[in-house]
Amino acid sequence: MKLYLIRHGRQCSRLCNVDVDLSEEGYRQASLLGERLFREKIQAVYSSSLLRAVETAQAANLYWNVEHFIRPELGEISFGDMEGMSDEEIAAAYKDFKAQQGRMEEDLPYPGGECAADVVRRAEPVFMEMVHSGYDRIAVVTHGGVIRSMVAHYLGIPMARWRILGASLENCSITQLDWDEENSRFLLERFNDYAHLEACPDLLRRAWVGTEN
């Protein structure tokens, strides 16, 4: 079976992990995603319960017309005390933490928030639920921190180095995990695939925000 891990579309706020709607660009991204994956014959869509993920799933699902399951466990890594802050505020207030995090020597929790291992503990049961769901092709609309944490986990990358997997995943990019039934493990088939967005430079993250927490 195949899991298509999708980072949600662009939201209407640049503040850290606020629960807000998609922007107009986010809906465009989701539509292009839905069209791109139409040929894959998606059988179900899962999403986190955050608005930007739910709305991305709903918009893309106009092309698939399949059942939509909402799982809060697929929500973004908790940035704790940073949530609701701007990138500039975070850079100023958490300079030492960001420097320590950048060295990737340990799986640091965000101040007042989660570490990558925390994400794996809460999200992996949902991944196993999908593996045993009876579906062969599932779209999973989630978040950058979740995708990078889970891919690191399944590749055997130390949790301290989860951030080595892409400085910034594109909104509505596709990361594909294929389940190897014989060996009970996931195989990474593609990572941060955003070919469906390349014809629209205004939909890429470099046109919107330059940093990634």
Beta strands, then each sheet from edge to edge (+ up, - down):
strand 1: 2-7
strand 2: 44-47
strand 3: 67-70
strand 4: 137-142
strand 5: 174-180
strand 6: 185-193
sheet 1: 3+ 2+ 4+ 1+ 5- 6+
end
